[in-house]
Amino acid sequence: MDYLSIALDCAQSLGAEYADIRIQKTKSELIYIEDMGLKHTNMSIIHGYGIRVLKNGSWGFAHSNTFTKHDVIKTVEQAMKVAEMSAKINNRKSFTLAYERGYIDTYSTKMEIDPFKVPLKEKVELMLEVNKTMLNYAKIRSVFFVLENVNDDKFFASSLGSRIHSNISHTYPRFEATAVNEKDSQPRMFDKGGNAAGWEYVLKMNLIDKAVQTAEEAIIKLEADEPGEIRRRDLILDPFNLGLTMHESVGHPTELDRVLGWEADYAGVSFATPEKLKNYRYGSDIVNFVGDNTLPYGLATAGYDDDGVPGQKWYIVKDGILNEYGTTRDTAPLIGENLSRGCSRATHYYDFPINRIPNLYLEPGKKPLSPQELISDTEDGIYIEGKRSFSIDQHRVNFQFSGDMFWEIKNGKIIRPLKDVLYKSNNPEFWNSCDAICDERYWKDYGVFGCGKGQPMQSSNMTHGASTSRFKNIRVGGSK
Amino acid sequence: MIKKQFQAAVNIIEKNCNADDFSIIIYRTDEQMIRYAQNKITQNMSGVKIVVNLSVAYGNKTGSATISSLDEKELIEMTETAQSIAKLNKEDPEFVKSAPRTLLPKTSNLSESTEKFTLNEIGNMIGEAVKNAEKKKIFVSGLVTKNLTDLFLKTKNGFEGYDRSSEFQHSMTLSDNKSKEAKVERSVKDVNDYLIEREIEQLNSRFDALTEPKKIEAGRYNVILRPQAVINFFSFLLNFFDRKNADYGVTAFHDSLGKNIFGKNFSLISNLDEKDLTASPFSGDGIPARNFDWIKNGVVKELYTDKSYAKKIGVKPNFIPNMIIRGGDATEEEMMKKVKNGLIINNFFYISPLSERKNEITGLTRDGIYYFENGKIKYSVNNLRFNEIIHRASKNILLLGKEYNISSYAKVPTMLIKDFTFTDTAAF
């Protein structure tokens, strides 16, 4: 039965100014092995449909998992009922949607090996081998390995005439070893992020070698010194640390719904307000952030967003200046934009689409520069790999981030490992202190799985990317 | 009616399941959820969500599958999926059999008033909040949710449990979109315990007490933590309160059972007899709820222990059915008079762990922070970042206020704590 047409016809007959329906089936495999114990091996299928209507300029949304004509119509009627209730409160403060046309299209993730077709035994054996490898070290007391594979199959139809079928696959392996002695415990994680790809992504990682390195670095960290009091010095960050730093300090502040105050009660607002567009110096001249929902292997690359807007590529920060936001059809008109940048996404069928961070990356430096050359050029600094503790205020100005592995640099050389290092900075200090970015040979992506936003909390994926970069004169040290 | 639907689904699974052991859990949530921002509704949604999970075992080989439907065909497919995972899987050396038949505690988690609360009544509440903000020529943003949740668990070994619970939640943030922002939030089992007029009055009072924030530096300050700040700060402790990680030396609680790690006037318990709190009568893996003293007068009495580790070390497993931090009878005025000066903190934001071994966390203040001196609030100050060790803060508690129902499952007091560690300032 054509539930898409039934829903849209019903919504239009009831006076909806706009309507869309997503029939979505999300298949997820989660395998979690801790200390050689198979804690969790689960296959989940979340299947249903969400119907969104705009009536009297206000949104209504209802969802169901029952596929009958009767239930589809009942769900449309419920969405209309809640929209009408919203309109009463909103009292003429209605939404206008940015222009868009209808599309008839399909999109699917390109992959070589479907992870759902890889025998379970093969995945579990690999994960157990990684567990065993790390537990072979006497000082490694606890280890875990988590593997997530997700396939999202979605039919989107809207009253603009869109009929879009997408089939998206994501894979995300990561593991951790914790070294313990009488005085301390130190974790080290292998986490290169998730990827819109198949099992081939995992096979290319040489996980047993990485398990050895992870365990050994946890032990190195356990025996390392703390950095002492916070003081200003240079910071060199690898792409995986930078992934989270840009996510929190550039990605979230440039979501237009947050800028408009729609997250004021929960996740917070943004310092990057509309009067700053095209004139606010977000970073130094070499800082260019690109929003790109067409990025190959990007976790936010899906062909179209949940407003039915095609994936796009644009500058969010250009030559250091705040250039544009990530927008949706209902937020863009509120700052005078005629078109959306296509950042509207919902996690499951029962979620309302919200303004999301796109794939967002820092462009590589234009001059040839390697991480080793950057270290050689640094007198007093710390090189940080990976991510750990992170915290930022509700205006997205002041932040404190940590990392997963730390190396002290003196006179152009790494002289010793450190542990429990934090760096504290803010917008605009941090990105304006960026004085060197390694070139494109060293650019790496980092796929964030599970960015939490919205109420009810939705978990979304997007990819960041960077080359190793240097930040001058940042406050770095221990927790006190 | 719902229980019958669940039973019918369980019958289908049982008929098609040939595993040595199984455990079936079904959640059904009927929810209404409205978000509003800047005096306007931005998201209004309703619907029923269902989650059915089946865990099976053949010997020590386990597998599980989850679906979002009670449809017969999908239930059969789910059963086949879970069974095929288990058959293909490696043996789990830590496997524990499903829960046996157990006598469950009686809990009262459902309120008829909440069940009958209508969409229009929710709309009226939001209307009141918006009217108040518009009258003050400022902006309100918030969230209202009404949830009715049904939970059913059945195992091959005879465990059967059912629970139906209700929750009404409303948060409101009032802001001038410049430098002042105040918030109230609360969830209750019974919507009759939630009075919108009282909440708006409290919100206005917090907002009106704000001034243009004066700049203060980081350092150690006496703080009065209001309930929202207390729950956000101390509930983070539960992330580090795992028995296995304690025994392995990963967290600060190695060899801590029976020892005085926390302050003498800090007690954290779970209590099924608190009539205004909900408490799940059993955990998702069939552990029956009971009353616990987790920390009593500073002494660690229990650590969270899951079934497989409990089996390994020969103790009873446990879980946290609800959370109460024991209070006292001090008023906020008495707290302000107890010390020469300090800060009143309404809330914390973006709390993140710094060190499991040190029990140290970081986060920032939010929703209004006031400086007080000689028993009186003087002015607002800029927000601050804390880096603090949880048990250190508990040792510095000077006074406790009355326990307050901050959520449908938690009760905490206002606290006066000396020398709370702020390590950085925010720009606003």
Interface residues (C-beta under 8 A of the other chain):
Chain A: M36 G37 L38 K39 H40 T41 N42 M43 S44 I45 I46 H47 G48 G50 S58 W59 G60 F61 A62 H63 S64 N65 T66 T75 Q78 K81 V82 A83 M85 S86 K88 I89 N90 K93 P119 L120 K121 V124 E125 L128 R141 S142 T178 V180 N181 E182 D184 S185 P187 I230 D257 L260 G261 W262 E263 A264 D265 Y266 G268 Y350 F352 I354 S389 F390 S391 I392 D393 Q394 H395 V397 N398 Q400 S402 D420 L422 K424 N426 Q455 P456 S479 K480
Chain B: E31 M33 I34 R35 Y36 A37 Q38 N39 K40 I41 T42 Q43 N44 M45 S46 G47 V48 K49 I50 N53 T62 G63 S64 A65 T66 I67 S68 S69 D71 E74 M78 T81 A82 I85 A86 L88 N89 K90 D92 P93 E94 L119 N120 G123 I126 G127 V130 F139 S141 G142 L143 T145 S171 M172 T173 S175 N177 E181 K183 K244 N245 Y248 G249 V250 T251 S308 F349 Y350 I351 S352 P353 L354 S355 E356 R357 E360 T362 G363 L364 R366 N383 R385 N387 T421 T423 D424 T425 A426 A427 F428
